[in-house]
Structure formats: C-alpha cells, structure tokens
Amino acid sequence: MRFANIFVNSENIWLREIVESARTEASKRRGVLIICETIANAKRIERIIKRRPGQNADKVTLYVTNDANQEFVTEQIEQIQEGTI
C-alpha cells in the first residue's frame, strides 16, 4: 500500500502525522512498517508511539540495521503480525 505524500511545515506535525497514520492502520489489524532515514528518527518515533495513551507497547517493535546484519532484520520484518507497528 502506498500513501500520498504529505508536506508539513514543522517536525512536530511531521511526527504527529506518522504516529497517527501508523496507529490508524494498526487499528485496522494491519501490520505497519515505518522506514526512517536515520536510526535516531526511528528511535524517536518508537518512543512517541509507545507513550501514546491506549497503545500497547508490546505491539511496537524497533528494527534498526546497518549493512552487516540486514539479512537478519529482513527475516524478522517478514514476521510482522497484524496490528503491530
């Protein structure tokens, strides 16, 4: 599934859009994969999602990789269950 591009004026709005979109899709019993440009962004988004009221932290998993272990992470990602982020 591909979503339309969204352009925003601030980092806070950017983060809110990502978090709300992920939660909306997960609530539809879909597995959600968020691909970030940096590991720091991935960790920040993970923290924000886990802190949201009503979010089951066990349903949020952080996958970070570099070229050395990309194959291992790819195998893990293929096992994402419905409703997880």
C-alpha positions as CSV (number, residue, x, y, z in Angstrom):
1,M,0.0,0.0,0.0
2,R,1.3,3.4,-0.8
3,F,0.1,6.7,0.8
4,A,0.0,10.1,-0.7
5,N,2.9,12.5,0.0
6,I,2.2,14.9,2.9
7,F,4.2,18.1,3.2
8,V,4.3,19.8,6.6
9,N,5.9,22.9,8.0
10,S,7.3,21.6,11.2
11,E,8.9,18.5,12.7
12,N,6.2,18.2,15.3
13,I,3.5,18.0,12.7
14,W,5.6,15.5,10.7
15,L,5.9,13.2,13.8
16,R,2.2,13.5,14.6
17,E,1.2,12.6,11.0
18,I,3.5,9.5,11.1
19,V,2.2,8.4,14.6
20,E,-1.4,8.9,13.8
21,S,-1.2,7.1,10.4
22,A,0.6,4.2,12.0
23,R,-2.0,3.9,14.8
24,T,-4.9,4.2,12.3
25,E,-3.5,1.4,10.1
26,A,-2.7,-0.9,13.1
27,S,-6.2,-0.4,14.5
28,K,-7.4,-1.9,11.2
29,R,-5.5,-5.0,12.1
30,R,-2.7,-4.3,9.6
31,G,1.0,-4.7,10.3
32,V,2.7,-1.3,10.0
33,L,6.3,-0.8,8.9
34,I,7.8,2.7,9.2
35,I,11.0,3.2,7.3
36,C,13.1,6.1,8.5
37,E,16.1,7.9,7.1
38,T,18.0,7.7,10.3
39,I,18.2,5.4,13.3
40,A,17.7,8.4,15.6
41,N,14.3,9.1,13.8
42,A,13.3,5.5,14.2
43,K,14.0,5.5,17.9
44,R,12.2,8.8,18.4
45,I,9.1,7.6,16.6
46,E,9.1,4.4,18.6
47,R,9.3,6.3,21.9
48,I,6.4,8.6,20.8
49,I,4.2,5.7,19.7
50,K,4.8,3.7,22.9
51,R,3.9,6.7,25.1
52,R,0.6,7.3,23.4
53,P,-2.4,6.6,25.7
54,G,-4.0,3.3,24.8
55,Q,-1.0,2.0,22.9
56,N,0.1,-1.5,23.9
57,A,3.9,-1.1,24.0
58,D,4.3,-4.9,23.2
59,K,2.8,-4.2,19.8
60,V,5.6,-1.8,18.9
61,T,9.0,-3.2,17.8
62,L,12.0,-1.3,16.7
63,Y,14.2,-2.8,13.9
64,V,17.4,-0.9,13.2
65,T,20.1,-2.2,10.9
66,N,23.3,-1.5,9.0
67,D,24.6,-3.4,6.1
68,A,26.3,-6.1,8.3
69,N,23.0,-7.6,9.6
70,Q,20.4,-6.5,7.1
71,E,19.6,-10.1,6.1
72,F,18.7,-11.0,9.7
73,V,16.5,-8.0,10.1
74,T,14.7,-8.7,6.8
75,E,13.8,-12.1,8.1
76,Q,12.3,-10.5,11.3
77,I,10.3,-8.0,9.4
78,E,8.7,-10.7,7.3
79,Q,7.1,-11.9,10.5
80,I,5.2,-8.7,11.5
81,Q,1.8,-9.6,12.8
82,E,-1.5,-7.8,12.2
83,G,-2.0,-4.8,14.4
84,T,1.7,-4.4,15.2
85,I,3.9,-1.3,14.4
